[in-house]
Every structure is written in structure tokens, then in C-alpha cells.
Amino acid sequence: MVTMIDHAPLEHDEPRLRPELATSMGLPGRMALGLGAVTVGATVGLAAAPSASSALTGAVIASGVLTALAANWSTCGMSVAGVVVAPKQPGRKGSSTPLRRLGWHALGSVATGSVTGAAIGALGGLALGWLSAPVALGIWAVLALAYGLHEQGVLPMPTPMRRRQLPRHLRRRMEPWKVSLVFGAIIGPGFLIFIRSSAYYLLALGVAAVGSPALGAALFVTVSLGRCMPSALAILHVRRGGTIPGFLTTMCLVDRRVQAITGAALLGLGVFGCAALI
């Protein structure tokens, strides 16, 4: 039996699709995660004693990897999984397979993500080049701590973003492979739709502070490839006999736990940066 998923475009995020953070992980669990991450961050920062420049670069690379893992589980990520994996509807043009559509999605995301990362690095070098490495690291570390607490549900922080869903109407107008490509191109820059994880803010700020177009391109490509994860997992889930609705439900449950882990990791990175300044 083929299950078709269809609904009107979401003009606003729908948090009701996901459980509340406190429901997914209680405060004691979040505190334990945070304390563990802080301990690791402080230990590594004090033991390694890196220079401020090296510590900032390392922290930014870590935030890029974290973003690649944490920024996937929004309704936009689920929409992409639906496009990539859902069986082609009768009468639709094209003969693409899920793996081919995943490839097109990755291509679109990498193409725009790499340009965005390089641009942020280049512009950041021009705008923030006057900042010394210790000052840049200190600012980044404080913001990492603040947004770590935000992800943990403790400290509200501003989350500027373009609160728009992917244009689902394209699914009815274009061939599936083209939709996958366009969705990837929209997702690649990271800020044209909902920003699911605060790690993205630390990534963008860090790339700007380091001022390296090459590092920016590399990290945004990493994030672009990481954001293919829901679709890749959905393909694997269906091939093992699962259903798309079942996969989407599971991912919505995973989402808040990923958020709590992300918050702990940001706390650890913030403490690492502070320790490196000592």
C-alpha cells in the first residue's frame, strides 16, 4: 500500500509536531549532559592549552560538525525526505530513483552552501579583521555558552531567521529530481528557511571571525552533506520494510533529544574557549 502525504504549505513552524523538550528529556538529564560536556571542554582546553587562534578554529570546526548533525530534524528536513523517498505518483514525469534524487539534493545543497560559506569567510575577514584572536574567541565562547543554555531550555536567546517552509507547491509542478535539486539549493545557505539549531549561529559567526573563505566553504559543505542525513536514513528505513509516516514520527521524537545534546555540546565548546584563554 502506498501512503500519500499531502497538506497545505506551512507558513509557520509547527512545534506541536514535536514533543516539548521537558517531555523528551527531563531537567536532571539535561543538567547531567551539560555538566559532562562542560567538564570535557574545560579539561581539553586546559590540558591542550592551544593558542587563541587555534582554539577558535578548532571550536568553529566542531560547531560545523555539530550543525551538520543537529540541523536536520525540522519539518523542512522531513519535507525533503518525503520528496526524495516517496514513490513517484502515477502520471508524473521522470524516472528518477530515491538514490538519484538524494544525489541531486546533495548537489544543490553543496553548490549553494559552499558559496555561502566562502562568502561569509571573505566578508568576515574584511569586517572583523580588526578583532584580535583572544577577543574573537572570548566573544564566541560567551555566545556558545548562552546558546547552549538556550538549547537546554534554560536561557531564551534571540533566534533571527526567515521563518518559512520549503515551497511544497513545487512538488506538484516539477519532476521529483528537480524538486530535490531546488530544495537542496534552498537549504544549502542555511538561512533561507527555519534555522533548527543554534549551532548554525555559532558556525556562521565563527567562520566570519576566522575570516577564511576556504574554511567557510569546507564547513558549509560538511553541513550540506550532513543535512542529507534524514533522506538517507529514510531510504534505509523504507528498504527495511518501514513506512515514511513511521519514519517521520520517529524523527519528530528524536528531534528534542538532539536539541538537548546540542545544547550540552555548545556548553562544552564555550567552556573550552574560555579555558583556552586562561
Residue pairs with C-beta under 8 A, 6 or more apart in sequence:
2 87
3 243
3 244
3 245
4 86
4 89
5 82
5 86
5 244
5 245
5 248
9 165
9 167
9 168
9 169
10 75
10 165
10 168
11 164
11 165
12 163
13 74
13 75
13 163
13 194
14 75
17 75
17 252
18 252
18 253
18 255
18 256
19 252
19 253
19 256
20 256
21 30
21 153
21 256
21 259
21 260
22 153
23 256
24 253
24 255
24 256
24 257
24 260
25 33
25 256
25 257
25 260
29 260
30 152
30 153
30 260
30 263
30 264
33 260
33 261
33 263
33 264
34 148
34 152
34 263
34 264
34 267
36 264
37 264
37 265
37 267
37 268
37 271
38 267
38 268
38 271
40 268
41 267
41 268
41 269
41 270
41 271
41 272
41 275
42 271
42 272
42 275
44 272
44 275
45 55
45 271
45 272
45 273
45 274
45 275
45 276
45 278
46 275
46 278
48 276
49 276
50 58
50 276
51 133
51 276
52 132
52 133
52 134
52 136
52 137
52 276
52 277
53 133
53 137
55 137
55 272
55 273
55 276
55 277
56 133
56 136
56 137
56 140
56 206
56 209
56 210
56 273
57 210
57 215
59 137
59 140
59 141
59 144
59 206
59 269
59 272
59 273
60 140
60 202
60 203
60 206
60 207
60 209
60 210
60 215
60 219
61 215
61 219
62 265
62 269
63 144
63 199
63 202
63 203
63 206
63 266
63 269
64 203
64 219
64 220
64 222
64 223
65 222
65 226
66 197
66 199
66 203
66 262
66 265
66 266
66 269
67 197
67 199
67 200
67 202
67 203
67 223
67 226
68 222
68 223
68 225
68 226
68 227
68 229
69 226
69 229
69 258
70 196
70 197
70 199
70 258
70 259
70 261
70 262
71 77
71 190
71 195
71 196
71 197
71 199
71 200
71 223
71 226
71 227
72 196
72 226
72 227
72 229
72 230
72 258
73 196
73 230
73 251
73 252
73 254
73 255
73 258
74 193
74 194
74 196
74 255
75 165
75 194
76 165
76 166
76 187
76 193
76 194
76 196
77 196
77 227
77 230
77 251
78 230
78 248
78 251
78 252
79 165
79 166
79 168
79 183
80 105
80 166
80 180
80 183
80 184
80 187
80 230
80 231
81 230
81 231
81 233
81 234
81 244
81 247
81 248
81 251
82 244
82 248
83 101
83 105
83 171
83 176
83 179
83 180
83 183
84 98
84 101
84 102
84 105
84 176
84 180
84 231
84 234
84 235
85 98
85 231
85 234
85 235
85 238
85 244
86 244
88 94
88 95
88 96
88 176
92 175
92 176
93 175
94 175
94 176
94 177
94 178
96 104
96 175
96 176
96 177
96 180
98 231
98 235
98 238
99 235
100 177
101 176
101 177
101 180
101 231
102 180
102 228
102 231
102 232
102 235
104 177
104 178
104 180
104 181
104 184
105 180
105 181
105 183
105 184
105 228
105 231
106 184
106 224
106 225
106 228
107 181
107 184
108 180
108 181
108 182
108 183
108 184
108 185
108 186
108 187
108 188
109 184
109 185
109 187
109 188
109 224
109 225
109 227
109 228
110 184
110 188
110 221
110 224
110 225
111 184
111 185
111 188
112 184
112 185
112 186
112 188
112 189
112 224
113 188
113 189
113 190
113 220
113 221
113 223
113 224
114 188
114 217
114 220
114 221
114 224
115 217
116 188
116 189
116 190
116 216
116 220
117 207
117 213
117 215
117 216
117 217
117 218
117 219
117 220
117 221
118 213
118 214
118 216
118 217
118 220
119 213
119 216
120 204
120 207
120 208
120 216
120 220
121 207
121 208
121 210
121 211
121 212
121 213
121 214
121 215
121 216
121 217
122 211
122 213
122 216
123 208
124 207
124 208
124 209
124 210
124 211
124 216
125 208
125 211
125 212
125 213
126 211
127 208
128 136
128 208
128 209
128 211
129 211
131 139
131 209
134 277
136 209
137 273
137 276
137 277
138 273
138 274
138 277
139 209
140 202
140 205
140 206
140 209
140 273
141 269
141 270
141 271
141 272
141 273
141 274
141 277
142 270
142 274
143 201
143 202
143 205
143 270
144 202
144 266
144 267
144 269
144 270
144 273
145 266
145 267
145 270
145 271
145 274
146 155
146 157
146 270
147 157
147 198
147 199
147 201
147 202
147 263
147 266
148 198
148 263
148 264
148 265
148 266
148 267
148 268
148 269
148 270
149 155
149 157
149 263
149 267
150 156
150 157
150 159
150 198
150 263
151 197
151 198
151 259
151 260
151 262
151 263
151 266
152 260
152 263
152 264
152 267
153 263
157 198
159 195
159 198
159 201
161 191
161 193
161 194
161 195
162 191
162 192
162 193
162 194
163 194
164 192
164 193
164 194
165 193
165 194
166 183
166 186
166 187
166 193
167 186
170 178
170 179
170 182
170 183
171 179
174 182
184 224
186 192
186 193
187 193
187 224
187 227
188 220
188 224
190 200
190 204
190 220
190 223
191 200
191 204
195 201
197 259
197 262
198 262
198 263
198 266
199 262
199 265
199 266
200 223
202 266
202 269
203 219
203 223
207 215
207 216
207 219
207 220
210 216
230 251
233 247
233 251
234 244
234 247
237 246
237 247
238 244
238 247
